[in-house]
Amino acid sequence: MNTALDDFAERLSTQLHASLDWIPVDGLPWVDGRRNVAERARRRRHFRVRAAASVLAAAAAVTAVIVVAQPGGRRTLTPTQPLTLKVLASAAVGGTDPAELAAGGGWVFAGLWDSGQLLRLDPTTLRATATLQVGTARTGPLSVAYGDGAVWVLNFADGRLWRVDPATMTATLKVTLPSQPSQVAVGDGAVWVTVCCTSVDDSTRQRLLRIDPTTGAITGSHVVAGDGETVPLAVGPDIVVTSHNGPVLVIDPKTMSVVRTLPDLCAGCEDTAGLVAGDQGMYVTSSASVVRYDPKSGRLLATSPDIPDIGAPLSVQPDGIWFSGTGRVLRLDPRSLAITAQAPVAAGAYLVELTHSVYVSFEGTIDKVGTVS
């Protein structure tokens, strides 16, 4: 295909998509609900999710276009609707707080704040195949990540980062952290942890730590300004970190120096912006949409359609950007941010993907969402 024609088709696709988003559609059955999100006690953000008042009854308005080859080599733009996904399995894990989720090594892992347990789940049935006690009830796993062949868990009870062997579900390393743990992620040869509340000064009370996954040594750190107690971070080609009412910092993973400082991209939002990073840029939730930025230049690259009651959690996966809102889970194209898939499920708090299925946690339940084979 001719490169110039490809570029023209992509621009036309984006412009047509943007125009269609402003066309009113009678009877559009978006769920009208609102999820109450609040930081939990003991400086720990959790999501308390209200069950959706109803489910999404029909497909959304046309949100994307594709180029289809026609006889004679001509190409026309044909509208498509988002793929509708189904709930393939469901597991009741108890409690009122959504489970923290991670996936890798052929398993799904769930950190349960209410019981203080880390579960290893069969990805097909969601049956628990092993359990590790992390702290006690409501003092245990704050955040869970998978990487470098291990599960990484922030334990509020002892203030340490645990490295867990996924095969045996035993802790093989425990790293003492300098202050209250917040969130963990793995990438670029390191484990990244945000910590909070070392002082009352909003400019210095939070930090980003770089940790060696083999030795547990802290090999770098950087201050993160803001007044939140949960400090989201995203690991991609760069490390992106922010806090409530604070700037977004793009940090070089090797030097720990700030590559770019962006203003609070979710100014006026009730909670800290959802934040993920991928090969196509970094993604942030605004008050009613998802936006894609170039982390190096800070340039706005794309904006999703208007999405009422958008949820902050985001998950970047090979097939797109996933997030949940009230009564639905949506997948966005990583470049245009057009909606490419949707599932009518209860509002979720955490999402991970494994072998083309998406796992969503909400109050006391985990759902597996995907296409019916």
Residue pairs with C-beta under 8 A, 6 or more apart in sequence:
5 75
9 67
9 75
9 77
12 65
12 77
13 64
13 65
13 66
13 67
13 77
13 336
14 302
14 336
16 65
16 77
17 63
17 64
17 65
17 305
17 336
17 338
20 61
20 62
20 63
20 79
21 61
21 63
21 305
21 306
23 61
25 61
28 60
28 61
29 56
29 57
29 58
30 56
30 60
30 308
31 52
31 53
31 54
31 55
31 56
31 309
31 326
31 327
31 328
32 53
32 308
32 326
33 50
33 52
33 53
33 309
33 326
33 327
33 347
34 50
34 309
34 326
35 47
35 49
35 50
35 309
35 311
35 325
35 326
35 347
36 48
36 49
36 50
37 47
37 48
37 270
37 271
37 311
37 312
38 45
38 46
38 48
38 271
39 45
39 46
39 228
39 229
39 230
40 46
40 97
40 113
42 138
42 139
42 156
43 180
43 196
43 197
43 229
44 113
44 142
44 156
44 229
44 230
45 228
45 229
45 230
45 271
45 272
46 97
46 98
46 113
46 349
47 97
47 98
47 311
47 313
47 349
48 96
48 97
48 363
49 98
49 346
49 347
49 348
49 349
49 362
49 363
50 326
50 347
51 346
51 347
51 363
52 326
52 327
52 328
52 346
52 347
53 327
54 327
55 327
55 328
55 344
55 345
56 327
56 328
56 342
56 344
57 344
59 81
59 82
59 84
59 342
60 81
60 82
60 339
60 342
62 79
62 80
62 81
63 81
63 82
63 305
63 338
63 339
64 79
64 80
64 82
64 333
64 336
64 338
64 339
64 340
65 77
65 78
65 79
65 80
66 77
66 78
66 80
67 75
67 76
67 77
67 78
68 75
68 76
68 77
68 78
69 75
70 76
82 330
82 331
82 339
82 340
82 341
82 342
83 331
83 340
83 341
83 342
83 371
84 341
84 342
84 343
84 344
85 329
85 341
85 342
85 343
85 358
85 369
85 370
85 371
86 343
86 369
86 370
86 371
86 372
87 343
87 345
87 367
87 368
87 369
88 357
88 368
88 369
88 370
88 372
89 124
89 125
89 126
89 367
89 368
90 126
90 365
90 366
90 367
90 368
91 121
91 126
91 127
91 128
91 365
91 366
92 364
92 365
93 99
93 110
93 112
93 119
93 361
93 364
93 365
93 366
94 112
94 114
94 115
94 364
95 112
95 113
95 114
95 115
95 363
95 364
96 114
96 363
96 364
97 112
97 113
97 114
97 363
98 348
98 349
98 350
98 361
98 362
98 363
99 110
99 111
99 112
99 113
99 119
99 350
99 361
99 366
100 110
100 111
100 113
100 141
100 142
100 143
100 144
100 350
100 361
101 108
101 109
101 110
101 111
101 144
101 350
101 351
101 352
101 359
101 361
101 366
102 108
102 109
102 111
102 144
102 145
102 146
102 151
102 152
102 352
103 109
103 123
103 146
103 352
103 353
103 354
103 359
104 146
104 147
104 151
104 166
104 354
105 146
105 149
105 166
105 167
106 123
106 354
107 120
107 121
107 122
107 123
107 129
107 166
108 120
108 121
108 122
108 123
108 126
108 352
108 354
108 359
108 366
109 118
109 119
109 120
109 121
109 144
109 146
109 151
109 166
110 118
110 119
110 121
110 144
110 361
110 366
111 117
111 118
111 119
111 134
111 140
111 141
111 142
111 143
111 144
111 153
112 118
112 119
112 140
112 141
113 138
113 140
113 141
113 142
114 137
114 138
115 137
115 140
116 133
116 134
116 135
116 136
116 137
116 138
116 139
116 140
116 141
116 157
117 131
117 132
117 133
117 134
117 140
117 141
118 131
118 132
118 133
118 134
118 140
118 141
118 144
118 151
118 153
118 164
118 169
119 128
119 130
119 131
120 128
120 129
120 130
120 131
120 166
120 169
121 127
121 128
121 129
121 366
122 128
122 129
123 354
123 355
123 357
123 359
123 368
126 359
126 366
126 368
130 169
131 169
132 164
132 169
132 170
132 171
133 140
134 140
134 141
134 153
134 155
134 157
134 162
135 141
135 155
135 156
135 157
135 158
136 157
139 156
139 157
140 155
140 156
140 157
141 153
141 154
141 155
141 156
142 154
142 155
142 156
142 181
142 182
142 183
143 153
143 154
143 181
143 182
143 183
143 184
144 151
144 152
144 153
144 154
144 184
145 151
145 152
145 184
145 185
145 186
145 191
146 152
146 166
146 186
147 185
147 186
147 187
147 191
147 213
148 186
148 191
148 213
149 166
150 163
150 164
150 165
150 166
150 172
150 213
151 163
151 164
151 165
151 166
152 161
152 162
152 163
152 164
152 184
152 186
152 191
153 161
153 162
153 164
153 184
154 161
154 162
154 181
154 182
154 183
154 184
154 193
155 161
155 162
155 181
156 180
156 181
158 174
159 176
159 177
159 179
159 180
159 181
160 174
160 175
160 176
160 177
160 181
161 174
161 175
161 177
161 181
161 184
161 191
161 193
161 211
161 216
162 171
162 173
162 174
162 175
163 171
163 172
163 173
163 174
163 175
163 213
163 216
164 170
164 171
164 172
165 171
165 172
173 216
174 216
175 211
175 216
175 218
177 193
177 195
177 209
178 195
178 198
178 207
178 209
178 218
179 195
179 196
179 197
179 198
179 207
180 195
180 196
180 197
180 229
181 193
181 194
181 195
182 193
182 194
182 195
182 196
182 206
182 229
182 230
182 231
183 193
183 194
183 230
183 231
183 232
183 233
184 191
184 192
184 193
185 191
185 192
185 233
185 234
185 235
186 192
186 213
186 235
187 235
187 236
187 239
187 253
188 235
188 239
188 253
189 213
189 253
190 210
190 211
190 212
190 213
190 219
190 253
191 210
191 211
191 212
191 213
192 208
192 209
192 210
192 211
192 233
192 235
192 239
193 208
193 209
193 211
194 206
194 207
194 208
194 209
194 224
194 231
194 232
194 233
194 241
195 206
195 207
195 209
195 231
196 205
196 206
196 228
196 229
196 230
196 231
197 205
197 206
197 229
198 204
198 205
198 206
198 207
199 205
202 225
202 226
202 227
202 245
202 246
203 223
203 225
204 223
204 225
206 223
206 224
206 225
206 226
206 228
206 231
206 243
207 221
207 222
207 223
207 224
208 221
208 222
208 224
208 231
208 233
208 239
208 241
208 249
208 251
209 218
209 220
209 221
210 218
210 219
210 220
210 221
210 253
210 256
211 217
211 218
211 219
212 218
212 219
220 256
221 256
222 241
222 249
222 251
222 256
222 258
224 231
224 241
224 242
224 243
224 246
224 249
225 243
225 246
225 247
226 242
226 243
226 244
226 245
226 246
226 247
227 243
227 244
227 245
227 246
228 243
228 244
228 245
228 246
228 272
230 243
230 244
230 272
231 241
231 242
231 243
232 241
232 242
232 243
232 272
232 273
232 274
232 275
233 239
233 240
233 241
233 242
233 275
234 240
234 241
234 275
234 276
234 277
234 282
234 316
235 253
235 277
236 276
236 277
236 278
236 279
236 282
236 295
236 316
237 277
237 279
237 295
238 250
238 251
238 252
238 253
238 259
238 277
238 282
238 295
238 296
239 250
239 251
239 252
239 253
239 277
240 248
240 249
240 250
240 251
240 275
240 277
240 282
240 295
241 248
241 249
241 251
241 275
242 248
242 249
242 264
242 265
242 272
242 273
242 275
243 272
244 271
244 272
245 264
246 264
247 261
247 262
247 263
247 264
248 261
248 262
248 263
248 264
248 265
248 273
248 275
248 282
248 284
249 258
249 260
249 261
249 262
250 258
250 259
250 260
250 261
250 262
250 282
250 295
250 296
251 257
251 258
251 259
252 258
252 259
259 295
259 296
260 295
260 296
260 297
260 298
262 293
262 298
264 273
265 273
265 284
265 286
265 291
265 293
266 272
266 273
266 284
266 285
266 286
266 287
268 287
269 285
269 286
269 287
269 312
271 312
272 312
273 284
273 285
273 286
273 312
274 283
274 284
274 285
274 290
274 311
274 312
274 313
274 314
274 323
275 282
275 283
275 284
275 285
275 314
276 282
276 283
276 314
276 315
276 316
276 321
277 283
277 295
277 316
278 316
278 321
278 334
279 334
280 292
280 301
280 334
280 335
281 292
281 293
281 294
281 295
281 301
282 292
282 293
282 295
283 290
283 291
283 292
283 293
283 314
283 316
283 321
284 290
284 291
284 293
285 291
285 310
285 311
285 312
285 314
285 323
286 310
287 310
288 306
288 307
288 308
288 310
289 303
289 304
289 305
289 306
289 307
289 310
290 303
290 304
290 307
290 310
290 314
290 321
290 323
290 332
290 337
291 300
291 302
291 303
291 304
291 337
292 300
292 301
292 302
292 303
292 334
292 335
292 337
293 299
293 300
293 301
294 301
301 335
302 335
302 336
302 337
303 337
304 332
304 337
304 338
304 339
305 337
305 338
305 339
307 325
307 330
308 325
308 326
309 325
309 326
310 323
310 325
311 323
311 324
311 325
311 326
311 347
311 348
311 349
313 323
313 324
313 348
313 349
313 350
313 351
314 321
314 322
314 323
314 351
315 321
315 322
315 323
315 351
315 352
315 353
315 358
316 322
316 334
317 353
317 358
318 353
319 331
319 353
319 356
320 331
320 332
320 333
320 334
320 340
320 341
321 331
321 332
321 333
321 334
321 337
322 329
322 330
322 331
322 332
322 351
322 353
322 358
323 329
323 330
323 332
323 351
324 330
324 345
324 347
324 348
324 349
324 351
324 360
325 347
326 347
327 344
327 345
327 346
327 347
328 342
328 343
328 344
328 345
328 347
329 342
329 343
329 345
329 348
329 351
329 358
329 360
329 369
330 339
330 341
330 342
331 339
331 340
331 341
331 342
331 358
332 338
332 339
332 340
333 340
343 358
343 369
345 360
345 362
345 367
345 369
346 362
346 363
346 365
346 367
347 362
348 360
348 361
348 362
348 367
349 361
349 362
350 360
350 361
351 358
351 359
351 360
351 361
352 358
352 359
353 359
356 370
356 371
357 368
357 369
357 370
358 368
358 369
358 370
359 366
359 367
359 368
359 369
360 366
360 367
360 369
361 367
